[in-house]
Amino acid sequence: MTDPVWDPTQYLRFADERTRPLRDLLARVPALPHPGEETILDIGCGPGNSTAVLRERWPHARLTGVDNSAPMLATARTEGEPTADYLLADARDHDPAPARPDLIVSNATLQWLNPDGPEQGRAGGHLDLVQRWAAAVNPGGAVAFQVPGNFDAPSHALLADLRRSPRWRGRLGEDAVRPGVHPPERYLDALAAAGCLPDVWETTYLTALPGPDPVLEWVKGTALRPVLTRLADPADRAAFLAEYGRLLREAYPAGPAGTVFPFRRIFAVGIRQ
């Protein structure tokens, strides 16, 4: 499975909208052990917009962002949260236990990892990863993550259909789209099995996006990254984006408030007992 090449500038075009679910997630995280000197890991920190929100909530914490994209980390160090430490590592391989964290946060990362495993020689899927994170945090600490729950939405269904169409399937292959997520109850069960008190819920944000082709611009920062990584030829990229953009305009017509993009998210907080 090919890891996508990330574009921090494109991702941050909708920084406020992408960060809002994280703020709602953190609102359910209670007081942590070691107040005033908490140890917090932001796994899948991207360009540091999530790390900056963590710094707002815990201004004196020892804060470390972990990501497998060097361009994303470069942006995080300069524009995200410069006072944090950053580590180039894959979430699937990083062992958080030596840090003895009070909180592990993951903002829109797990959907890029295989839900069930194995993947690329790794033993388990991302439920195993959630349980490993839960085992690493201090008693009274927490694991908190949120993921998209809109893989059946037109934005994703149209992309999958187009990828499999006769024109594109030979160039893109089956692994150009990532596996997705579990139903919310699976995360609740996984956190409970790991010795956590679980708090799991879901929300659909009706996000009004401005400008021309805003849904296309949105997915260019996330869901389209594996496809754009595969389509190295500029002419192929332009042709694919033109075709996909037309489908998205039909699925998400502009209205008086802009283009409304339903944005379903799944949230989970586990308090280590």
Phi, psi and chi 1 to 4 in degrees:
 res  aa     phi    psi   chi1   chi2   chi3   chi4
   1 MET       -  127.2 -171.3  172.4  -66.4      -
   2 THR   -82.5  126.5  -56.4      -      -      -
   3 ASP   -74.2  137.8  -74.7  -34.4      -      -
   4 PRO   -73.1  153.7   25.9  -33.4      -      -
   5 VAL   -90.3  126.9  174.3      -      -      -
   6 TRP   -96.8  150.7  -70.5   94.2      -      -
   7 ASP  -122.2   99.9 -179.3  -17.5      -      -
   8 PRO   -58.4  -38.5  -22.4   32.0      -      -
   9 THR   -63.0  -44.8  -59.2      -      -      -
  10 GLN   -64.7  -42.8 -175.3   68.0   36.8      -
  11 TYR   -59.7  -40.6 -178.4   86.4      -      -
  12 LEU   -83.3    1.9  -69.6  171.6      -      -
  13 ARG   -59.7  -29.8  -76.3 -165.7   60.8  175.1
  14 PHE  -120.8   47.5  -60.7   97.8      -      -
  15 ALA   -61.1  -43.8      -      -      -      -
  16 ASP   -62.7  -44.7  -70.6  -15.4      -      -
  17 GLU   -66.3  -36.4  -67.5   86.0   -8.8      -
  18 ARG   -74.7  -25.6  -65.1 -167.3 -168.3  -78.2
  19 THR   -88.4  -22.6  -55.7      -      -      -
  20 ARG   -55.6  -45.6 -179.5 -178.2  174.9 -173.5
  21 PRO   -59.8  -34.3  -25.5   36.0      -      -
  22 LEU   -63.8  -43.0  174.5   66.2      -      -
  23 ARG   -61.2  -40.5  -65.3 -176.4 -176.3  -82.2
  24 ASP   -66.5  -37.0  -68.8  -14.2      -      -
  25 LEU   -62.9  -48.9  174.6   72.6      -      -
  26 LEU   -67.7  -22.8  -64.2 -177.6      -      -
  27 ALA   -62.3  -21.0      -      -      -      -
  28 ARG   -97.2    2.7  -63.0  -66.9  -62.8  167.8
  29 VAL   -89.3  122.7  174.5      -      -      -
  30 PRO   -78.4 -176.3   30.6  -35.3      -      -
  31 ALA   -57.4  140.1      -      -      -      -
  32 LEU   -99.8  160.5  -62.9  174.2      -      -
  33 PRO   -59.9  156.8  -19.1   30.0      -      -
  34 HIS    58.4   54.2  -49.2  109.3      -      -
  35 PRO   -57.7  135.2   17.0  -28.5      -      -
  36 GLY    87.8  -13.1      -      -      -      -
  37 GLU  -144.4   41.1   50.5 -176.5   23.3      -
  38 GLU   -65.3  150.9  -56.7   90.8  -13.9      -
  39 THR  -108.8  120.5  -63.3      -      -      -
  40 ILE  -129.6  133.7  -61.1  173.9      -      -
  41 LEU  -110.4  131.2  -59.0 -178.3      -      -
  42 ASP  -108.9   96.2 -178.2    7.8      -      -
  43 ILE   -93.1  120.0  -61.3 -176.8      -      -
  44 GLY    84.3   44.3      -      -      -      -
  45 CYS   -71.5  -16.9   65.7      -      -      -
  46 GLY    57.3 -135.6      -      -      -      -
  47 PRO   -83.0   12.0   31.0  -35.7      -      -
  48 GLY    90.4    3.4      -      -      -      -
  49 ASN   -64.6  -36.5   56.2  -47.4      -      -
  50 SER   -70.6  -38.2   57.2      -      -      -
  51 THR   -63.6  -37.1  -39.4      -      -      -
  52 ALA   -63.8  -38.3      -      -      -      -
  53 VAL   -66.7  -38.8  174.3      -      -      -
  54 LEU   -62.7  -39.1  -70.1  168.2      -      -
  55 ARG   -64.8  -36.4  178.6   60.8   77.5 -155.4
  56 GLU   -59.9  -42.3  -68.7  173.8    9.2      -
  57 ARG   -77.5  -38.0  172.7   75.9 -177.2  -86.6
  58 TRP  -126.4   80.1  -68.8  -78.9      -      -
  59 PRO   -65.2  -22.3   20.0  -31.2      -      -
  60 HIS  -109.0    8.4  -55.8  -65.7      -      -
  61 ALA   -70.1  153.2      -      -      -      -
  62 ARG   -82.4  110.1  179.0 -175.0  175.9 -170.9
  63 LEU  -117.1  126.1 -174.0   54.0      -      -
  64 THR  -126.8  126.9  -59.0      -      -      -
  65 GLY   -98.9  136.4      -      -      -      -
  66 VAL  -122.0  129.3  179.4      -      -      -
  67 ASP  -155.9  155.8 -155.6  -86.9      -      -
  68 ASN  -100.0    9.8   67.4  -10.0      -      -
  69 SER  -112.7  114.1  168.1      -      -      -
  70 ALA   -61.9  -41.3      -      -      -      -
  71 PRO   -62.2  -39.2  -25.0   35.0      -      -
  72 MET   -62.9  -44.1  -73.1  -70.1 -146.1      -
  73 LEU   -66.5  -34.5  -71.3 -179.9      -      -
  74 ALA   -61.3  -41.0      -      -      -      -
  75 THR   -68.6  -40.2  -60.9      -      -      -
  76 ALA   -59.4  -40.5      -      -      -      -
  77 ARG   -68.7  -27.9  -68.4 -174.0  177.6  100.7
  78 THR  -105.8  -35.2   56.8      -      -      -
  79 GLU  -118.5  -17.4  -59.2  176.1   29.9      -
  80 GLY   -85.2  -84.9      -      -      -      -
  81 GLU  -139.5   88.8  176.5   43.6   57.0      -
  82 PRO   -64.0  -18.7  -21.8   33.2      -      -
  83 THR   -83.6   -6.7   66.6      -      -      -
  84 ALA   -84.7  162.1      -      -      -      -
  85 ASP   -90.9  152.3  -63.2  -40.3      -      -
  86 TYR  -133.7  145.7  -69.3   97.5      -      -
  87 LEU  -133.9  126.8  176.6   64.8      -      -
  88 LEU   -82.7  107.4 -179.6   64.7      -      -
  89 ALA  -162.1  155.6      -      -      -      -
  90 ASP   -86.6  134.3 -165.7  -66.0      -      -
  91 ALA   -56.0  -32.2      -      -      -      -
  92 ARG   -70.0  -23.2  -66.3  162.9  -70.0 -166.8
  93 ASP  -109.0  -21.4  -58.7  -38.9      -      -
  94 HIS   -68.9  130.1  177.5   64.5      -      -
  95 ASP   -97.4  109.5 -178.4    5.6      -      -
  96 PRO   -80.8  -12.1   30.6  -34.7      -      -
  97 ALA   -58.5  -42.4      -      -      -      -
  98 PRO   -59.8  -25.1  -26.8   36.3      -      -
  99 ALA   -75.3  -15.8      -      -      -      -
 100 ARG    49.8   59.6  -59.6 -177.1   59.2   82.8
 101 PRO   -73.0  149.4   27.1  -35.0      -      -
 102 ASP   -89.0  -22.8  -61.9  -54.1      -      -
 103 LEU  -150.3  133.1  172.6   64.4      -      -
 104 ILE  -116.3  123.9  -65.5  176.5      -      -
 105 VAL  -117.5  140.2  172.9      -      -      -
 106 SER  -136.9  114.6 -178.1      -      -      -
 107 ASN  -104.9  104.0 -176.0   51.3      -      -
 108 ALA    56.7   52.3      -      -      -      -
 109 THR  -120.2  -40.9  -65.5      -      -      -
 110 LEU   -61.8  -25.8  -70.0  174.1      -      -
 111 GLN   -65.9  -15.9   75.8  -87.0   14.3      -
 112 TRP   -86.1   -4.4  -66.2  101.5      -      -
 113 LEU  -112.0  151.0  -47.0  179.2      -      -
 114 ASN   -60.6  125.8 -166.4  -46.1      -      -
 115 PRO   -61.6  -34.2  -21.9   32.6      -      -
 116 ASP  -112.1  -27.6  -62.4  -57.2      -      -
 117 GLY    73.2  173.5      -      -      -      -
 118 PRO   -75.9  162.0   29.8  -34.1      -      -
 119 GLU  -142.0  126.2  179.2 -174.4   -8.0      -
 120 GLN    49.4   43.9  -65.0 -178.9  -10.0      -
 121 GLY    81.9    0.1      -      -      -      -
 122 ARG   -87.8  149.8  -63.5  169.2  170.9   98.2
 123 ALA   -78.7  -27.7      -      -      -      -
 124 GLY  -140.8  173.9      -      -      -      -
 125 GLY   -92.0 -167.4      -      -      -      -
 126 HIS   -78.3  -13.8   74.0 -131.7      -      -
 127 LEU   -64.5  -39.5  -76.7 -178.5      -      -
 128 ASP   -61.7  -37.9  -67.5  -18.8      -      -
 129 LEU   -64.9  -43.2 -171.4   58.4      -      -
 130 VAL   -58.3  -42.8  165.6      -      -      -
 131 GLN   -69.3  -34.0  -66.7 -176.1  -51.4      -
 132 ARG   -65.7  -40.7  178.2  150.7   46.1  100.2
 133 TRP   -62.0  -44.1  -69.3  -11.4      -      -
 134 ALA   -61.0  -38.1      -      -      -      -
 135 ALA   -69.0  -22.3      -      -      -      -
 136 ALA   -85.0  -25.1      -      -      -      -
 137 VAL   -77.9  153.8  -61.5      -      -      -
 138 ASN   -66.4  150.8  -71.9  -41.9      -      -
 139 PRO   -53.8  135.1  -26.9   35.5      -      -
 140 GLY    86.5  -10.1      -      -      -      -
 141 GLY   -84.1 -172.3      -      -      -      -
 142 ALA  -146.4  153.9      -      -      -      -
 143 VAL  -113.7  131.3  174.5      -      -      -
 144 ALA  -138.7  129.5      -      -      -      -
 145 PHE  -149.0  156.9   59.1   89.7      -      -
 146 GLN  -139.7  145.7   65.8   90.4   13.8      -
 147 VAL  -138.5  157.1  -67.8      -      -      -
 148 PRO   -69.9  146.5   24.1  -32.3      -      -
 149 GLY  -121.3   28.3      -      -      -      -
 150 ASN  -113.1   34.6   59.6  -17.9      -      -
 151 PHE   -72.3  -13.7  -72.7   91.8      -      -
 152 ASP   -94.9   -0.5  -67.1  -30.8      -      -
 153 ALA   -71.2  160.5      -      -      -      -
 154 PRO   -55.3  -36.0  -26.7   34.3      -      -
 155 SER   -55.9  -40.2   54.9      -      -      -
 156 HIS   -89.4  -39.1  -70.5   68.6      -      -
 157 ALA   -65.0  -41.6      -      -      -      -
 158 LEU   -65.4  -37.9  -68.9  170.2      -      -
 159 LEU   -64.3  -43.6  177.8   59.3      -      -
 160 ALA   -64.2  -43.1      -      -      -      -
 161 ASP   -63.5  -41.9  -70.7  -15.6      -      -
 162 LEU   -67.6  -39.0 -173.8   57.8      -      -
 163 ARG   -60.9  -33.8  175.9 -180.0   57.8   82.7
 164 ARG   -90.1   -1.6  -62.8 -174.1 -176.8  101.7
 165 SER   -68.7  157.6   67.3      -      -      -
 166 PRO   -54.6  -33.9  -27.5   35.3      -      -
 167 ARG   -68.6  -32.6 -178.6  176.2 -177.4 -177.4
 168 TRP  -115.7  -16.2  -61.7  107.7      -      -
 169 ARG   -63.6  -32.7   62.7 -170.0  176.3 -160.1
 170 GLY   -68.7  -29.7      -      -      -      -
 171 ARG   -84.3  -29.4  -66.2 -179.6  176.9   93.1
 172 LEU  -104.2  -41.4  -64.2  176.1      -      -
 173 GLY    74.8  171.8      -      -      -      -
 174 GLU   -70.7  -24.7  -73.3  -64.2  -44.6      -
 175 ASP   -92.0   14.0   63.2   -8.5      -      -
 176 ALA   -79.3  -12.0      -      -      -      -
 177 VAL  -119.5  135.5  173.5      -      -      -
 178 ARG   -78.2  164.1  -68.3  -74.2  172.0  154.2
 179 PRO   -70.9  -31.3  -20.6   32.4      -      -
 180 GLY   107.6 -151.0      -      -      -      -
 181 VAL  -135.2  174.4  -61.0      -      -      -
 182 HIS   -94.8  163.1  -70.2  -70.8      -      -
 183 PRO   -61.6  153.6  -19.1   30.6      -      -
 184 PRO   -54.6  -37.3  -25.3   32.7      -      -
 185 GLU   -64.4  -25.8   55.6  -91.4   23.2      -
 186 ARG   -68.4  -35.9  -67.9  -74.0  -59.3  -80.5
 187 TYR   -69.8  -38.8  -64.1  114.6      -      -
 188 LEU   -59.7  -47.2 -172.3  148.9      -      -
 189 ASP   -63.6  -40.4  -70.0  -16.5      -      -
 190 ALA   -65.1  -41.5      -      -      -      -
 191 LEU   -68.1  -40.9  -71.6  169.1      -      -
 192 ALA   -62.9  -41.8      -      -      -      -
 193 ALA   -65.0  -24.6      -      -      -      -
 194 ALA   -88.5    8.7      -      -      -      -
 195 GLY    85.3   23.5      -      -      -      -
 196 CYS  -109.5  151.8  -69.1      -      -      -
 197 LEU   -84.3  112.0  179.4   64.9      -      -
 198 PRO   -90.6  147.4   30.4  -31.1      -      -
 199 ASP  -136.5  107.4 -178.3    8.1      -      -
 200 VAL  -129.1  135.6  178.6      -      -      -
 201 TRP  -155.0  175.7   70.5  100.6      -      -
 202 GLU  -140.2  154.1   59.9 -178.1   87.1      -
 203 THR  -144.0  143.6  -64.4      -      -      -
 204 THR  -112.7  116.4  -62.1      -      -      -
 205 TYR   -88.5  129.4  -61.1   92.1      -      -
 206 LEU   -92.5   88.8  -64.0 -179.1      -      -
 207 THR   -87.1  120.2  -53.6      -      -      -
 208 ALA   -90.4  109.2      -      -      -      -
 209 LEU   -96.3  134.1  -58.6  177.8      -      -
 210 PRO   -90.9  166.5   32.9  -34.4      -      -
 211 GLY    84.7  175.2      -      -      -      -
 212 PRO   -76.7  142.1   26.5  -32.4      -      -
 213 ASP    47.7   48.4  -74.7  -28.3      -      -
 214 PRO   -70.1  -30.9   27.1  -35.2      -      -
 215 VAL   -69.2  -38.0  177.6      -      -      -
 216 LEU   -61.9  -43.5  179.8   63.2      -      -
 217 GLU   -64.1  -35.8  -67.7  -57.2  -43.3      -
 218 TRP   -62.8  -53.0  177.0  -77.3      -      -
 219 VAL   -72.2  -19.4  -64.7      -      -      -
 220 LYS   -59.6  -26.9  -81.7 -176.8 -175.9  178.2
 221 GLY   -85.1  -13.9      -      -      -      -
 222 THR  -137.4  -86.5   50.4      -      -      -
 223 ALA   -61.0  -27.8      -      -      -      -
 224 LEU   -83.2   -9.1  -99.6  179.6      -      -
 225 ARG   -58.0  -43.5  -62.7  -43.5  -54.5  173.6
 226 PRO   -62.6  -37.4  -22.8   34.6      -      -
 227 VAL   -67.6  -46.5  170.5      -      -      -
 228 LEU   -65.0  -30.6  -64.2  177.2      -      -
 229 THR   -65.2  -40.1  -61.7      -      -      -
 230 ARG   -71.0  -36.7  -75.5  -71.7 -171.5   90.7
 231 LEU   -88.4   79.8  -65.4  177.0      -      -
 232 ALA   -72.9  -27.4      -      -      -      -
 233 ASP   -75.5  125.6 -178.7   82.1      -      -
 234 PRO   -57.8  -35.7  -24.5   33.5      -      -
 235 ALA   -66.7  -40.2      -      -      -      -
 236 ASP   -63.5  -43.8  -75.5  -16.7      -      -
 237 ARG   -58.8  -48.4  -79.8 -168.1  173.9 -162.2
 238 ALA   -61.3  -41.5      -      -      -      -
 239 ALA   -66.8  -42.7      -      -      -      -
 240 PHE   -64.6  -45.5 -172.8   93.3      -      -
 241 LEU   -64.4  -36.7  -68.7  174.5      -      -
 242 ALA   -63.7  -43.2      -      -      -      -
 243 GLU   -69.4  -44.9 -168.0  171.0   -6.5      -
 244 TYR   -68.2  -39.6 -177.0   41.0      -      -
 245 GLY   -60.5  -39.9      -      -      -      -
 246 ARG   -62.3  -42.8  176.1 -177.4   57.5   79.0
 247 LEU   -64.4  -39.5  -65.7  170.8      -      -
 248 LEU   -68.6  -36.7  -70.4  176.7      -      -
 249 ARG   -63.1  -35.4  -74.0 -168.7  -64.3  -85.2
 250 GLU   -70.3  -38.5  -66.0  173.1   -2.2      -
 251 ALA   -77.3  -30.3      -      -      -      -
 252 TYR  -128.7   77.1  -60.5   95.2      -      -
 253 PRO   -70.7  148.8   25.1  -33.6      -      -
 254 ALA   -69.9  145.6      -      -      -      -
 255 GLY  -132.6 -170.9      -      -      -      -
 256 PRO   -59.7  -30.9  -21.8   31.2      -      -
 257 ALA   -94.1    3.3      -      -      -      -
 258 GLY   111.6 -159.9      -      -      -      -
 259 THR   -95.9  114.5  -60.2      -      -      -
 260 VAL   -81.6  123.2  176.7      -      -      -
 261 PHE  -119.1  102.0 -179.4   54.7      -      -
 262 PRO   -64.6  128.3  -22.6   35.2      -      -
 263 PHE  -127.5   83.7 -173.5   41.7      -      -
 264 ARG   -80.2  133.6  177.4  176.1  173.8 -105.6
 265 ARG  -128.9  148.0  -48.0  -58.8  -69.5 -174.9
 266 ILE  -112.1  130.7  -61.6  169.0      -      -
 267 PHE  -119.0  146.4  -58.5   80.6      -      -
 268 ALA  -149.2  132.5      -      -      -      -
 269 VAL  -127.6  131.4  175.2      -      -      -
 270 GLY  -123.1  123.1      -      -      -      -
 271 ILE   -96.1  118.6  -49.8  -59.4      -      -
 272 ARG   -68.9  124.1  174.8   82.9 -176.8  -83.0
 273 GLN   -85.3      -  -58.2  -61.6  -70.0      -
